């Protein structure tokens, strides 16, 4: 397949996804209807994965409408808005979105949404639900933007604690971090880990934080320093381009240092960019949601239900899992709000209140997320934090560990 063919296919996927979601009719029905605004990126840096992520969350809304929604007498309509993953675009679109939909919730995508709407949503009294891990700079009380996962630094700290236990011994685990000053989110990922390592020298030894371009061409020299420092792990929670350059740099130095990735730049995406999953044999991804592996798990079973009965057309991978998990905890909160307030007169403020009223159990999210307990103190759960670890074995993704406890990471 040529580059132009791939580009054309991507365009068709994006156009098809947009057409399906924007054409969804807001017609009068027997049920009480409410609207959701979905922030998406079909033409920017996440255009390659957006149709898959969007498919996951939209299939959940279809499933909910056909099952739980019918029981409650409520239907959720939704519409995608193209943001190009750009804060200025989000800010520009928001007044029109609010006027057109009057949504009870926003389903966000990433950092630009947080930057653009963190001050607007409290005024408009509309909560936003994310799929990703959180950011330290958004770690504030009385939030209106909520992540089902803790910060990226929490997730990597949990992974490093697990890796140290797996290695054994009392010596601190040596590790390095790849980041980039091109994005506040990327800087934040490093800053949180720097503080955690500084406060826990008996557990971790941070040998270096390497700041590079978003699309580096060669990291051979930097990886030589990491290898000579004796690093036992390399944390890269940024993007696939940095993973690729770092992996090539490690290979050029003959260094066998495992890389830990997050969900958005995880094993399938980075493996594909490297030419195949076998390039990441023994590397890891770690995050606070289900690992999309071949094992027969409740999350895998629910995915199969969405495919067979509710129109999901997306592969079983971490990106699809992100979309499904986002949709599931969004509808769980809305369901709680309806149970508490009734089907009529639901507002964004009532949805937010329901988030704090009781836990979202792991059963409600079909194992995609641990049990989540939100409080007004933070935009993500502060207790009961867990991460799951996936790896590549014999060229396939497998679950390495589940329910790994996340240590106490202080605010930075």
Helices and strands as residue ranges (DSSP letters): H 3-22, E 32-40, H 47-66, H 68-72, E 74-82, H 87-101, E 105-107, H 111-117, H 120-124, E 127-129, G 136-138, E 145-146, H 152-167, E 173-179, H 184-199, E 204-211, H 220-228, E 233-236, H 240-252, E 259-261, H 267-274, G 277-280, E 284-287, H 298-309, H 318-341, H 348-357, E 386-393, E 396-405
